[in-house]
Amino acid sequence: MQGPDGTDIPTREGKAAFGAWQTWYRVTGDLTNGKLPLVIAHGGPGCTHDYVDSFKGITALDGRAVIHYDQLGNGNSTHLPEKGPAFWTVKLFLAELDNLLAHLGIADRYALLGQSWGGMLGGEHAVRRPKGLKAIIFANSLASMPTWVAEANRLRAELPPEVQDTLLRHERAGTLSDPDYLAASRVFYLRHVCRLDPWPPEVTRTFALMERDSTVYNAMNGPTEFHVIGTMKDWTIEDRLPLINVPALVISGRYDEATPLVTKPLVENIPDVRWVLFEHSSHMPHVEEKDLCLATVSDFLKLCDG
């Protein structure tokens, strides 16, 4: 990949010690060129960096460094399948993010993009008003888990009756790993998570890795998008959003499970905010409308570079 000046973009990977564990990260671009470096926090909880990999393309647009990382328990970072729900907390992941910023030497000046759960984490980070945070992007994210669940089930009620019946039958039987249940769930995913069919390899890779180790997802979310019974089930940040004191961009898709009702509190309660809706996307504009999405984020960050 080449930068805007035609030169090859440097890439390096590493691991940041986080207590007794390791956080894997990758830096695309030059952290010292004066542009705001952009940190990407993936969703889940319990996904990996793979499905948001396309954001590294922002480096080719404007030259800024883009940092991906796998949150603890996921991807290339330390896995801890023996840890129970009490271990997997917002406080843990905030500490990990702070540790990574310090390890990379960018804690005094950076931007943060959080996708889905990553935006929940980003909001929790931003309301603390860290002095180095200069801009934040909420990508297909939420401000209230109860609202998210209600909207997910409203969208589910719009699925074909036979799909709804299959989902309900297997939920009552507790057979959520049955191929028929997974196939019915995919109907929802193809409508409201990623509308590309087939899915891009990086999206498929994340789902495969989550299936291999679902410790974090099960602990914090629960078994499905429709039944959030994990530790985040009552989470909300709505009343704290006015504390965010940096420019914010909210992005979502026309067919997103992050519906307008889900994103509304972000748009209405963050003091300096703008909202962009991608007309041909669901939950992943960064792959569904990749070029437009990356350009939108880049243009926003250019306004914040100074």
Contacts in CASP RR format, 6 or more apart in sequence:
PFRMAT RR
TARGET T0000
AUTHOR 0000-0000-0000
METHOD contacts of the structure
MODEL  1
MQGPDGTDIPTREGKAAFGAWQTWYRVTGDLTNGKLPLVIAHGGPGCTHD
YVDSFKGITALDGRAVIHYDQLGNGNSTHLPEKGPAFWTVKLFLAELDNL
LAHLGIADRYALLGQSWGGMLGGEHAVRRPKGLKAIIFANSLASMPTWVA
EANRLRAELPPEVQDTLLRHERAGTLSDPDYLAASRVFYLRHVCRLDPWP
PEVTRTFALMERDSTVYNAMNGPTEFHVIGTMKDWTIEDRLPLINVPALV
ISGRYDEATPLVTKPLVENIPDVRWVLFEHSSHMPHVEEKDLCLATVSDF
LKLCDG
1 8 0 8 1.000
1 9 0 8 1.000
1 28 0 8 1.000
1 56 0 8 1.000
1 57 0 8 1.000
1 59 0 8 1.000
1 60 0 8 1.000
2 8 0 8 1.000
2 9 0 8 1.000
2 60 0 8 1.000
3 9 0 8 1.000
3 59 0 8 1.000
3 60 0 8 1.000
3 63 0 8 1.000
4 60 0 8 1.000
4 61 0 8 1.000
4 62 0 8 1.000
4 63 0 8 1.000
9 28 0 8 1.000
9 29 0 8 1.000
9 59 0 8 1.000
9 60 0 8 1.000
9 63 0 8 1.000
10 28 0 8 1.000
10 29 0 8 1.000
10 30 0 8 1.000
11 26 0 8 1.000
11 27 0 8 1.000
11 28 0 8 1.000
11 29 0 8 1.000
12 26 0 8 1.000
12 27 0 8 1.000
13 24 0 8 1.000
13 25 0 8 1.000
13 26 0 8 1.000
13 27 0 8 1.000
14 24 0 8 1.000
14 25 0 8 1.000
14 26 0 8 1.000
15 22 0 8 1.000
15 23 0 8 1.000
15 24 0 8 1.000
15 25 0 8 1.000
15 76 0 8 1.000
15 77 0 8 1.000
16 22 0 8 1.000
16 23 0 8 1.000
16 25 0 8 1.000
16 99 0 8 1.000
16 100 0 8 1.000
16 103 0 8 1.000
16 104 0 8 1.000
17 103 0 8 1.000
18 72 0 8 1.000
18 78 0 8 1.000
18 95 0 8 1.000
18 96 0 8 1.000
18 99 0 8 1.000
18 100 0 8 1.000
21 72 0 8 1.000
21 77 0 8 1.000
21 78 0 8 1.000
21 80 0 8 1.000
22 77 0 8 1.000
22 78 0 8 1.000
23 69 0 8 1.000
23 70 0 8 1.000
23 71 0 8 1.000
23 72 0 8 1.000
23 77 0 8 1.000
23 78 0 8 1.000
23 96 0 8 1.000
23 99 0 8 1.000
23 100 0 8 1.000
24 69 0 8 1.000
24 70 0 8 1.000
24 75 0 8 1.000
24 76 0 8 1.000
24 77 0 8 1.000
25 67 0 8 1.000
25 68 0 8 1.000
25 69 0 8 1.000
25 70 0 8 1.000
25 100 0 8 1.000
25 103 0 8 1.000
25 104 0 8 1.000
26 49 0 8 1.000
26 67 0 8 1.000
26 68 0 8 1.000
26 69 0 8 1.000
27 65 0 8 1.000
27 66 0 8 1.000
27 67 0 8 1.000
27 104 0 8 1.000
28 56 0 8 1.000
28 57 0 8 1.000
28 59 0 8 1.000
28 65 0 8 1.000
28 66 0 8 1.000
28 67 0 8 1.000
28 68 0 8 1.000
29 59 0 8 1.000
29 63 0 8 1.000
29 64 0 8 1.000
29 65 0 8 1.000
29 66 0 8 1.000
30 63 0 8 1.000
30 65 0 8 1.000
31 37 0 8 1.000
31 65 0 8 1.000
31 104 0 8 1.000
31 105 0 8 1.000
31 106 0 8 1.000
33 63 0 8 1.000
33 64 0 8 1.000
33 65 0 8 1.000
34 305 0 8 1.000
35 62 0 8 1.000
35 63 0 8 1.000
35 64 0 8 1.000
35 65 0 8 1.000
35 301 0 8 1.000
35 305 0 8 1.000
36 64 0 8 1.000
36 109 0 8 1.000
36 110 0 8 1.000
36 111 0 8 1.000
36 134 0 8 1.000
36 135 0 8 1.000
36 301 0 8 1.000
36 304 0 8 1.000
36 305 0 8 1.000
36 306 0 8 1.000
37 64 0 8 1.000
37 65 0 8 1.000
37 66 0 8 1.000
37 67 0 8 1.000
37 104 0 8 1.000
37 106 0 8 1.000
37 109 0 8 1.000
37 110 0 8 1.000
37 111 0 8 1.000
38 55 0 8 1.000
38 58 0 8 1.000
38 64 0 8 1.000
38 65 0 8 1.000
38 66 0 8 1.000
38 67 0 8 1.000
38 110 0 8 1.000
38 111 0 8 1.000
38 112 0 8 1.000
38 113 0 8 1.000
38 297 0 8 1.000
38 301 0 8 1.000
39 67 0 8 1.000
39 69 0 8 1.000
39 97 0 8 1.000
39 100 0 8 1.000
39 101 0 8 1.000
39 106 0 8 1.000
39 110 0 8 1.000
39 111 0 8 1.000
39 112 0 8 1.000
39 113 0 8 1.000
40 49 0 8 1.000
40 52 0 8 1.000
40 55 0 8 1.000
40 66 0 8 1.000
40 67 0 8 1.000
40 68 0 8 1.000
40 69 0 8 1.000
40 113 0 8 1.000
40 114 0 8 1.000
40 115 0 8 1.000
41 69 0 8 1.000
41 71 0 8 1.000
41 97 0 8 1.000
41 112 0 8 1.000
41 113 0 8 1.000
41 114 0 8 1.000
41 115 0 8 1.000
41 118 0 8 1.000
41 119 0 8 1.000
41 121 0 8 1.000
41 122 0 8 1.000
42 48 0 8 1.000
42 49 0 8 1.000
42 51 0 8 1.000
42 52 0 8 1.000
42 68 0 8 1.000
42 70 0 8 1.000
42 71 0 8 1.000
42 74 0 8 1.000
42 114 0 8 1.000
42 115 0 8 1.000
42 117 0 8 1.000
42 118 0 8 1.000
42 206 0 8 1.000
43 52 0 8 1.000
43 114 0 8 1.000
43 115 0 8 1.000
43 116 0 8 1.000
43 117 0 8 1.000
43 118 0 8 1.000
43 119 0 8 1.000
44 116 0 8 1.000
44 117 0 8 1.000
44 118 0 8 1.000
44 210 0 8 1.000
44 216 0 8 1.000
44 217 0 8 1.000
44 221 0 8 1.000
45 71 0 8 1.000
45 88 0 8 1.000
45 93 0 8 1.000
45 117 0 8 1.000
45 216 0 8 1.000
45 217 0 8 1.000
45 219 0 8 1.000
45 220 0 8 1.000
45 221 0 8 1.000
45 232 0 8 1.000
46 71 0 8 1.000
46 73 0 8 1.000
46 74 0 8 1.000
46 117 0 8 1.000
46 210 0 8 1.000
46 214 0 8 1.000
46 215 0 8 1.000
46 216 0 8 1.000
46 217 0 8 1.000
46 220 0 8 1.000
47 74 0 8 1.000
47 116 0 8 1.000
47 117 0 8 1.000
47 206 0 8 1.000
47 210 0 8 1.000
47 217 0 8 1.000
48 70 0 8 1.000
48 74 0 8 1.000
48 75 0 8 1.000
48 76 0 8 1.000
48 205 0 8 1.000
48 206 0 8 1.000
48 209 0 8 1.000
48 210 0 8 1.000
49 68 0 8 1.000
49 69 0 8 1.000
49 70 0 8 1.000
49 75 0 8 1.000
50 202 0 8 1.000
50 203 0 8 1.000
50 205 0 8 1.000
50 206 0 8 1.000
50 209 0 8 1.000
51 202 0 8 1.000
51 203 0 8 1.000
51 205 0 8 1.000
51 206 0 8 1.000
51 207 0 8 1.000
51 284 0 8 1.000
51 287 0 8 1.000
52 68 0 8 1.000
52 115 0 8 1.000
52 286 0 8 1.000
53 68 0 8 1.000
53 202 0 8 1.000
54 202 0 8 1.000
54 286 0 8 1.000
54 287 0 8 1.000
54 290 0 8 1.000
54 294 0 8 1.000
55 66 0 8 1.000
55 68 0 8 1.000
55 113 0 8 1.000
55 286 0 8 1.000
55 294 0 8 1.000
55 297 0 8 1.000
56 66 0 8 1.000
56 68 0 8 1.000
57 66 0 8 1.000
57 294 0 8 1.000
58 64 0 8 1.000
58 66 0 8 1.000
58 294 0 8 1.000
58 297 0 8 1.000
58 298 0 8 1.000
58 301 0 8 1.000
59 65 0 8 1.000
59 66 0 8 1.000
61 294 0 8 1.000
61 295 0 8 1.000
61 298 0 8 1.000
62 298 0 8 1.000
62 301 0 8 1.000
62 302 0 8 1.000
64 298 0 8 1.000
64 301 0 8 1.000
64 305 0 8 1.000
67 100 0 8 1.000
67 104 0 8 1.000
67 106 0 8 1.000
69 77 0 8 1.000
69 100 0 8 1.000
70 76 0 8 1.000
70 77 0 8 1.000
71 77 0 8 1.000
71 93 0 8 1.000
71 96 0 8 1.000
71 216 0 8 1.000
72 78 0 8 1.000
72 80 0 8 1.000
72 92 0 8 1.000
72 93 0 8 1.000
72 96 0 8 1.000
73 79 0 8 1.000
73 80 0 8 1.000
73 213 0 8 1.000
73 215 0 8 1.000
73 216 0 8 1.000
74 209 0 8 1.000
74 210 0 8 1.000
74 213 0 8 1.000
74 216 0 8 1.000
75 209 0 8 1.000
75 213 0 8 1.000
79 213 0 8 1.000
79 215 0 8 1.000
80 87 0 8 1.000
80 215 0 8 1.000
81 213 0 8 1.000
81 215 0 8 1.000
83 215 0 8 1.000
83 219 0 8 1.000
84 215 0 8 1.000
84 219 0 8 1.000
85 219 0 8 1.000
85 220 0 8 1.000
85 230 0 8 1.000
85 231 0 8 1.000
86 231 0 8 1.000
87 219 0 8 1.000
88 215 0 8 1.000
88 216 0 8 1.000
88 219 0 8 1.000
88 220 0 8 1.000
88 231 0 8 1.000
89 231 0 8 1.000
90 120 0 8 1.000
90 121 0 8 1.000
90 124 0 8 1.000
90 232 0 8 1.000
90 235 0 8 1.000
93 121 0 8 1.000
94 121 0 8 1.000
94 124 0 8 1.000
94 125 0 8 1.000
94 128 0 8 1.000
97 121 0 8 1.000
97 122 0 8 1.000
97 125 0 8 1.000
98 107 0 8 1.000
98 130 0 8 1.000
101 107 0 8 1.000
101 110 0 8 1.000
107 130 0 8 1.000
107 132 0 8 1.000
108 131 0 8 1.000
108 132 0 8 1.000
109 132 0 8 1.000
109 134 0 8 1.000
110 132 0 8 1.000
110 133 0 8 1.000
110 134 0 8 1.000
111 133 0 8 1.000
111 134 0 8 1.000
111 135 0 8 1.000
111 136 0 8 1.000
111 137 0 8 1.000
111 301 0 8 1.000
111 304 0 8 1.000
112 122 0 8 1.000
112 125 0 8 1.000
112 126 0 8 1.000
112 133 0 8 1.000
112 135 0 8 1.000
112 136 0 8 1.000
112 137 0 8 1.000
113 136 0 8 1.000
113 137 0 8 1.000
113 139 0 8 1.000
113 297 0 8 1.000
114 121 0 8 1.000
114 122 0 8 1.000
114 136 0 8 1.000
114 137 0 8 1.000
114 138 0 8 1.000
114 139 0 8 1.000
114 141 0 8 1.000
115 139 0 8 1.000
115 140 0 8 1.000
115 141 0 8 1.000
115 286 0 8 1.000
116 139 0 8 1.000
116 140 0 8 1.000
116 141 0 8 1.000
116 142 0 8 1.000
116 258 0 8 1.000
116 283 0 8 1.000
117 141 0 8 1.000
117 220 0 8 1.000
117 221 0 8 1.000
118 141 0 8 1.000
119 138 0 8 1.000
119 139 0 8 1.000
119 141 0 8 1.000
119 142 0 8 1.000
120 141 0 8 1.000
120 142 0 8 1.000
120 232 0 8 1.000
120 235 0 8 1.000
120 237 0 8 1.000
122 136 0 8 1.000
122 138 0 8 1.000
123 136 0 8 1.000
123 138 0 8 1.000
123 237 0 8 1.000
123 241 0 8 1.000
123 244 0 8 1.000
124 237 0 8 1.000
125 133 0 8 1.000
125 136 0 8 1.000
126 133 0 8 1.000
126 136 0 8 1.000
126 243 0 8 1.000
126 244 0 8 1.000
126 246 0 8 1.000
126 248 0 8 1.000
127 237 0 8 1.000
127 240 0 8 1.000
127 241 0 8 1.000
127 243 0 8 1.000
127 244 0 8 1.000
129 243 0 8 1.000
129 244 0 8 1.000
129 245 0 8 1.000
133 246 0 8 1.000
134 246 0 8 1.000
134 247 0 8 1.000
134 304 0 8 1.000
135 246 0 8 1.000
135 247 0 8 1.000
135 248 0 8 1.000
135 249 0 8 1.000
135 300 0 8 1.000
135 301 0 8 1.000
135 304 0 8 1.000
136 244 0 8 1.000
136 246 0 8 1.000
136 247 0 8 1.000
136 248 0 8 1.000
136 249 0 8 1.000
137 248 0 8 1.000
137 249 0 8 1.000
137 250 0 8 1.000
137 251 0 8 1.000
137 297 0 8 1.000
137 300 0 8 1.000
138 248 0 8 1.000
138 249 0 8 1.000
138 250 0 8 1.000
138 251 0 8 1.000
138 263 0 8 1.000
138 266 0 8 1.000
139 251 0 8 1.000
139 252 0 8 1.000
139 285 0 8 1.000
139 286 0 8 1.000
140 251 0 8 1.000
140 252 0 8 1.000
140 253 0 8 1.000
140 256 0 8 1.000
140 257 0 8 1.000
140 258 0 8 1.000
140 283 0 8 1.000
140 284 0 8 1.000
140 285 0 8 1.000
141 250 0 8 1.000
141 258 0 8 1.000
141 263 0 8 1.000
141 266 0 8 1.000
142 148 0 8 1.000
142 258 0 8 1.000
142 262 0 8 1.000
142 263 0 8 1.000
142 266 0 8 1.000
143 236 0 8 1.000
143 237 0 8 1.000
143 238 0 8 1.000
143 241 0 8 1.000
143 262 0 8 1.000
143 263 0 8 1.000
143 265 0 8 1.000
143 266 0 8 1.000
143 269 0 8 1.000
144 235 0 8 1.000
144 236 0 8 1.000
144 237 0 8 1.000
144 238 0 8 1.000
144 262 0 8 1.000
144 265 0 8 1.000
145 228 0 8 1.000
145 232 0 8 1.000
145 233 0 8 1.000
145 234 0 8 1.000
145 235 0 8 1.000
145 236 0 8 1.000
146 233 0 8 1.000
146 234 0 8 1.000
146 236 0 8 1.000
147 261 0 8 1.000
147 262 0 8 1.000
147 265 0 8 1.000
148 228 0 8 1.000
148 257 0 8 1.000
148 258 0 8 1.000
148 262 0 8 1.000
149 226 0 8 1.000
149 227 0 8 1.000
149 228 0 8 1.000
149 233 0 8 1.000
151 257 0 8 1.000
151 259 0 8 1.000
151 261 0 8 1.000
151 262 0 8 1.000
152 225 0 8 1.000
152 226 0 8 1.000
152 257 0 8 1.000
153 226 0 8 1.000
154 259 0 8 1.000
155 188 0 8 1.000
155 191 0 8 1.000
155 192 0 8 1.000
155 257 0 8 1.000
155 259 0 8 1.000
156 164 0 8 1.000
156 167 0 8 1.000
156 188 0 8 1.000
156 226 0 8 1.000
157 164 0 8 1.000
159 167 0 8 1.000
159 184 0 8 1.000
159 187 0 8 1.000
159 188 0 8 1.000
159 191 0 8 1.000
160 187 0 8 1.000
163 184 0 8 1.000
163 187 0 8 1.000
163 188 0 8 1.000
166 180 0 8 1.000
166 181 0 8 1.000
166 183 0 8 1.000
166 184 0 8 1.000
167 181 0 8 1.000
167 184 0 8 1.000
167 185 0 8 1.000
167 226 0 8 1.000
170 176 0 8 1.000
170 178 0 8 1.000
170 180 0 8 1.000
170 181 0 8 1.000
170 184 0 8 1.000
171 181 0 8 1.000
171 224 0 8 1.000
171 226 0 8 1.000
171 227 0 8 1.000
175 181 0 8 1.000
176 223 0 8 1.000
176 224 0 8 1.000
185 224 0 8 1.000
185 225 0 8 1.000
188 225 0 8 1.000
190 197 0 8 1.000
191 255 0 8 1.000
191 282 0 8 1.000
192 255 0 8 1.000
192 256 0 8 1.000
192 257 0 8 1.000
192 282 0 8 1.000
192 283 0 8 1.000
193 257 0 8 1.000
193 282 0 8 1.000
193 283 0 8 1.000
193 284 0 8 1.000
194 200 0 8 1.000
194 203 0 8 1.000
194 282 0 8 1.000
194 283 0 8 1.000
194 284 0 8 1.000
194 287 0 8 1.000
194 288 0 8 1.000
195 255 0 8 1.000
195 280 0 8 1.000
195 281 0 8 1.000
195 282 0 8 1.000
195 288 0 8 1.000
196 203 0 8 1.000
196 287 0 8 1.000
196 288 0 8 1.000
198 204 0 8 1.000
199 207 0 8 1.000
200 287 0 8 1.000
202 287 0 8 1.000
203 284 0 8 1.000
203 287 0 8 1.000
210 217 0 8 1.000
218 230 0 8 1.000
219 230 0 8 1.000
219 231 0 8 1.000
220 230 0 8 1.000
220 231 0 8 1.000
220 232 0 8 1.000
221 228 0 8 1.000
221 230 0 8 1.000
221 232 0 8 1.000
222 228 0 8 1.000
222 229 0 8 1.000
222 230 0 8 1.000
223 229 0 8 1.000
225 257 0 8 1.000
238 265 0 8 1.000
238 269 0 8 1.000
241 265 0 8 1.000
241 266 0 8 1.000
241 269 0 8 1.000
241 270 0 8 1.000
242 269 0 8 1.000
242 270 0 8 1.000
242 271 0 8 1.000
244 270 0 8 1.000
244 271 0 8 1.000
244 272 0 8 1.000
245 271 0 8 1.000
245 272 0 8 1.000
246 272 0 8 1.000
246 304 0 8 1.000
247 272 0 8 1.000
247 273 0 8 1.000
247 300 0 8 1.000
247 303 0 8 1.000
247 304 0 8 1.000
248 266 0 8 1.000
248 270 0 8 1.000
248 272 0 8 1.000
248 273 0 8 1.000
248 274 0 8 1.000
249 273 0 8 1.000
249 274 0 8 1.000
249 275 0 8 1.000
249 276 0 8 1.000
249 296 0 8 1.000
249 297 0 8 1.000
249 300 0 8 1.000
250 263 0 8 1.000
250 266 0 8 1.000
250 267 0 8 1.000
250 270 0 8 1.000
250 273 0 8 1.000
250 274 0 8 1.000
250 275 0 8 1.000
250 276 0 8 1.000
251 275 0 8 1.000
251 276 0 8 1.000
251 277 0 8 1.000
251 278 0 8 1.000
251 285 0 8 1.000
251 293 0 8 1.000
251 296 0 8 1.000
251 297 0 8 1.000
252 258 0 8 1.000
252 259 0 8 1.000
252 260 0 8 1.000
252 262 0 8 1.000
252 263 0 8 1.000
252 275 0 8 1.000
252 276 0 8 1.000
252 277 0 8 1.000
252 278 0 8 1.000
252 285 0 8 1.000
253 277 0 8 1.000
253 278 0 8 1.000
253 279 0 8 1.000
253 281 0 8 1.000
253 282 0 8 1.000
253 283 0 8 1.000
253 285 0 8 1.000
254 277 0 8 1.000
254 278 0 8 1.000
254 279 0 8 1.000
254 280 0 8 1.000
254 281 0 8 1.000
254 282 0 8 1.000
255 281 0 8 1.000
255 282 0 8 1.000
256 262 0 8 1.000
256 281 0 8 1.000
256 282 0 8 1.000
256 283 0 8 1.000
257 282 0 8 1.000
257 283 0 8 1.000
258 283 0 8 1.000
260 277 0 8 1.000
263 275 0 8 1.000
266 273 0 8 1.000
266 275 0 8 1.000
267 273 0 8 1.000
267 275 0 8 1.000
274 300 0 8 1.000
276 296 0 8 1.000
278 285 0 8 1.000
278 288 0 8 1.000
278 289 0 8 1.000
278 292 0 8 1.000
278 293 0 8 1.000
280 288 0 8 1.000
280 289 0 8 1.000
281 288 0 8 1.000
281 289 0 8 1.000
281 293 0 8 1.000
282 288 0 8 1.000
285 292 0 8 1.000
285 293 0 8 1.000
286 293 0 8 1.000
286 294 0 8 1.000
END
